[in-house]
Amino acid sequence: MTASRSKIPVGILGATGSVGQVLVRMLRDHPWFELSAVMASARSVGRPYGDAVAWAQPEPLDPRVARLEVLPCEPAGSGAGAADCPLVFSALGSSVARDVELAFAESGAFVVSNAASHRMHPRVPLIVPEVNASHLALLAEQSFGGGSSRGAIVTNPNCSTIGLVLALKPLVDAFGVEQVHVVTLQALSGAGRPGVPGLAALDNVIPFIPGEEEKLEIEPAKILGAVGAGGFEPLPIAVSAQCNRVPVRDGHTLCVSVGLGRRAEVQELVAAWNDFSVDPEVAALPSAPRRLIHVLDDPDGPQPALHRDLDGGMAVSIGRVRPCPLLDQRFVTLSHNTVRGAAGGSLLIAELARERGLLGGA
């Protein structure tokens, strides 16, 4: 199925998984993009999407999308793959994402990936639009495809990293941040589908998520760093992370302590968050939150059940700001992991790319 003439055709890799489903939901009635191709593993290929997916979103599946035939994760020209999709969202697992995403980029597609496979590549931007939109300049150093079919790969950070860097960016700008200690309480949906077995999750905390602590410790330096004439320059910041899976459906909670570049009182941190200004270009994007950072006065917030859906799940909330006896200050921050931390973050990146004229085939 092709998109309407006024919208850019979009494909989703891994469309039947948890992040893929959120992308399907968020793309419904999008003003700029129209979902034209859903792609998944061999067991789903050839079936109508509505039959292949175990739909688990709070809204009914769009009947138009339900009728789409599930295609293999292959670009046009390699068989019965997806055609006419200049923009492709990847919700694939890292174990298979690398080669598939490369194939689509080589075919000329603009790939926005949620997988970790390419995040730390020196020529691949790792983007949180409100934090480091300027890093899209790295795309000039990529060499996928050729001519009018030049493709690209842009990556979305780890779902916990996004919540962390959105809380850190105003502090980095105002005071400098040199050290971070973070303990995460991560929702079950972050494990994908089928995810953590019920009996393992019930009445339990699992203090190990494979690869998660490593991502949280290395990704902020790239996102908060700079891109200059000499290449990429990471921010000199030390991050120590401990990650836990907890019996919460959605919403990653992070308990953070920060060592600042200069001393600052609690009220100064609160002012930095409240006064943080998002670039007008990003703030005007269709999926951007009306208010990016919500600083809460409640002594027991933020809480996933109460605050994860602020601004459609695209905002972060911060509370319990107080002095730290080991570093300088500490706080708790919360973000919606499958929306802000995955599907919604990717969608915002694609919207920014569209505004900057980077979707070559659009």
TILUMPA-635043 format. One line per 2 residues: for each residue x negated, y negated, z negated of C-alpha. Coordinates in steps of 0.05 Angstrom, whole numbers. Layout:
BEGIN
X/Y/Z ~ ... $
***
This chain:
BEGIN
0/0/0 ~ -26/-69/18 $
-19/-132/-23 ~ 25/-190/-4 $
-10/-240/41 ~ -18/-291/-14 $
-51/-244/-64 ~ -118/-209/-66 $
-113/-132/-61 ~ -140/-98/-123 $
-161/-26/-139 ~ -171/8/-206 $
-221/64/-217 ~ -199/109/-275 $
-128/82/-271 ~ -97/138/-313 $
-140/126/-375 ~ -125/79/-433 $
-162/18/-405 ~ -137/33/-335 $
-66/32/-361 ~ -75/-35/-395 $
-103/-62/-329 ~ -41/-36/-292 $
4/-70/-343 ~ -34/-136/-342 $
-36/-139/-266 ~ 39/-136/-260 $
64/-203/-234 ~ -6/-232/-234 $
-7/-297/-194 ~ -71/-282/-156 $
-81/-206/-154 ~ -37/-148/-131 $
-51/-76/-149 ~ -58/-38/-84 $
-98/25/-101 ~ -101/69/-163 $
-159/119/-166 ~ -173/175/-214 $
-204/244/-221 ~ -191/303/-175 $
-135/331/-219 ~ -93/269/-206 $
-110/256/-132 ~ -52/262/-84 $
2/255/-137 ~ 46/193/-148 $
15/151/-203 ~ 79/157/-245 $
71/233/-245 ~ -4/234/-257 $
-7/185/-315 ~ 14/197/-387 $
40/125/-393 ~ 29/98/-463 $
39/23/-456 ~ 92/-17/-493 $
125/-38/-427 ~ 157/8/-374 $
113/27/-316 ~ 126/-17/-255 $
166/27/-206 ~ 124/1/-147 $
60/24/-180 ~ 91/89/-202 $
101/106/-128 ~ 28/93/-109 $
-10/156/-89 ~ -71/168/-133 $
-133/164/-90 ~ -203/193/-103 $
-256/147/-132 ~ -287/135/-64 $
-293/71/-23 ~ -263/61/45 $
-301/96/100 ~ -319/157/58 $
-256/196/70 ~ -188/187/39 $
-213/131/-6 ~ -184/64/-23 $
-180/14/34 ~ -176/-62/37 $
-193/-76/-36 ~ -245/-131/-41 $
-237/-129/-117 ~ -244/-65/-157 $
-238/-57/-232 ~ -275/2/-262 $
-246/35/-323 ~ -289/98/-313 $
-329/131/-368 ~ -404/117/-366 $
-420/189/-348 ~ -390/180/-278 $
-387/104/-269 ~ -457/89/-245 $
-457/122/-177 ~ -384/108/-163 $
-391/34/-177 ~ -454/30/-135 $
-417/62/-77 ~ -361/11/-80 $
-410/-47/-85 ~ -448/-21/-25 $
-383/-18/13 ~ -373/-92/1 $
-327/-92/-60 ~ -333/-139/-119 $
-336/-90/-178 ~ -318/-112/-249 $
-339/-55/-294 ~ -322/-36/-366 $
-374/19/-367 ~ -443/13/-399 $
-480/40/-338 ~ -503/-27/-309 $
-496/-75/-368 ~ -570/-83/-383 $
-595/-85/-311 ~ -633/-150/-302 $
-594/-170/-240 ~ -524/-151/-266 $
-487/-205/-305 ~ -458/-184/-372 $
-402/-235/-378 ~ -356/-264/-430 $
-328/-323/-390 ~ -320/-371/-450 $
-392/-356/-470 ~ -437/-347/-409 $
-401/-362/-344 ~ -466/-391/-318 $
-495/-320/-316 ~ -456/-307/-253 $
-516/-339/-219 ~ -549/-271/-225 $
-504/-247/-169 ~ -549/-284/-120 $
-604/-233/-136 ~ -560/-173/-119 $
-566/-140/-51 ~ -506/-94/-43 $
-476/-86/27 ~ -492/-138/79 $
-463/-194/121 ~ -390/-208/107 $
-385/-142/68 ~ -434/-162/13 $
-412/-130/-53 ~ -429/-143/-126 $
-426/-113/-195 ~ -407/-153/-257 $
-400/-120/-325 ~ -355/-131/-385 $
-389/-120/-453 ~ -375/-66/-504 $
-307/-77/-537 ~ -339/-94/-605 $
-393/-138/-574 ~ -340/-184/-544 $
-308/-199/-611 ~ -377/-210/-642 $
-405/-258/-590 ~ -341/-299/-587 $
-349/-310/-662 ~ -424/-323/-657 $
-425/-370/-597 ~ -400/-432/-635 $
-450/-418/-690 ~ -507/-408/-641 $
-491/-476/-610 ~ -483/-513/-676 $
-535/-482/-722 ~ -573/-427/-686 $
-566/-354/-706 ~ -627/-312/-720 $
-601/-250/-757 ~ -535/-212/-756 $
-512/-154/-798 ~ -446/-125/-775 $
-403/-67/-799 ~ -347/-48/-751 $
-279/-15/-766 ~ -259/7/-696 $
-191/28/-673 ~ -174/97/-646 $
-156/70/-578 ~ -229/52/-568 $
-243/126/-560 ~ -199/130/-498 $
-150/186/-482 ~ -141/237/-512 $
-190/207/-561 ~ -202/229/-632 $
-162/291/-651 ~ -105/276/-699 $
-129/316/-758 ~ -199/285/-752 $
-170/215/-753 ~ -116/223/-805 $
-135/201/-876 ~ -207/192/-853 $
-263/145/-832 ~ -315/171/-783 $
-381/133/-793 ~ -409/150/-724 $
-390/130/-653 ~ -441/155/-602 $
-481/99/-570 ~ -439/44/-602 $
-490/16/-651 ~ -543/12/-597 $
-496/-28/-552 ~ -477/-76/-607 $
-550/-88/-624 ~ -576/-103/-554 $
-518/-134/-515 ~ -510/-200/-554 $
-581/-222/-538 ~ -566/-217/-463 $
-498/-251/-467 ~ -522/-308/-512 $
-586/-317/-473 ~ -601/-360/-412 $
-611/-351/-338 ~ -663/-397/-309 $
-710/-403/-250 ~ -756/-352/-282 $
-701/-300/-290 ~ -662/-277/-351 $
-683/-300/-420 ~ -650/-263/-479 $
-633/-300/-542 ~ -684/-282/-598 $
-633/-252/-646 ~ -638/-190/-690 $
-574/-150/-698 ~ -563/-91/-746 $
-499/-53/-733 ~ -461/3/-768 $
-400/28/-731 ~ -341/66/-759 $
-278/96/-727 ~ -216/83/-771 $
-143/105/-767 ~ -118/41/-734 $
-84/43/-666 ~ -112/-22/-635 $
-158/-77/-659 ~ -231/-76/-678 $
-249/-109/-744 ~ -320/-133/-756 $
-350/-152/-823 ~ -407/-199/-805 $
-464/-232/-843 ~ -507/-284/-807 $
-575/-314/-818 ~ -572/-384/-788 $
-625/-427/-756 ~ -609/-481/-806 $
-568/-480/-870 ~ -494/-495/-864 $
-436/-494/-912 ~ -371/-455/-903 $
-333/-517/-880 ~ -385/-530/-827 $
-376/-460/-798 ~ -301/-469/-798 $
-309/-536/-762 ~ -355/-505/-710 $
-302/-452/-694 ~ -244/-501/-693 $
-282/-551/-651 ~ -309/-501/-601 $
-293/-526/-531 ~ -281/-477/-474 $
-301/-501/-405 ~ -238/-528/-371 $
-250/-482/-311 ~ -245/-421/-356 $
-190/-448/-400 ~ -145/-457/-338 $
-151/-385/-315 ~ -85/-346/-316 $
-108/-296/-369 ~ -145/-345/-414 $
-117/-353/-485 ~ -86/-419/-502 $
-128/-419/-565 ~ -191/-375/-564 $
-209/-375/-638 ~ -159/-373/-695 $
-190/-388/-763 ~ -144/-361/-817 $
-131/-390/-885 ~ -101/-326/-913 $
-147/-293/-964 ~ -132/-223/-936 $
-139/-236/-861 ~ -150/-220/-806 $
-111/-154/-803 ~ -101/-112/-740 $
-26/-104/-749 ~ -16/-179/-757 $
-68/-213/-714 ~ -92/-168/-657 $
-38/-194/-609 ~ -51/-268/-618 $
-48/-303/-550 ~ -29/-238/-516 $
-88/-201/-547 ~ -139/-248/-514 $
-158/-289/-575 ~ -203/-273/-634 $
-185/-286/-707 ~ -234/-302/-762 $
-224/-302/-838 ~ -257/-290/-906 $
-312/-341/-892 ~ -357/-345/-952 $
-431/-349/-973 ~ -473/-286/-966 $
-523/-269/-1021 ~ -571/-236/-971 $
-565/-279/-909 ~ -530/-346/-904 $
-456/-337/-891 ~ -407/-280/-879 $
-339/-271/-848 ~ -290/-221/-818 $
-270/-224/-745 ~ -218/-185/-706 $
-204/-175/-632 ~ -159/-130/-591 $
-205/-77/-563 ~ -167/-53/-502 $
-143/-123/-482 ~ -196/-176/-500 $
-249/-122/-506 ~ -235/-86/-441 $
-179/-96/-391 ~ -164/-169/-406 $
-237/-188/-409 ~ -248/-156/-341 $
-188/-192/-312 ~ -214/-259/-338 $
-281/-246/-304 ~ -247/-230/-238 $
-205/-294/-243 ~ -268/-335/-255 $
-301/-301/-195 ~ -241/-318/-152 $
-243/-391/-173 ~ -317/-394/-155 $
-306/-363/-86 ~ -345/-300/-102 $
-295/-249/-78 ~ -326/-242/-9 $
-271/-202/25 ~ -213/-241/-6 $
***
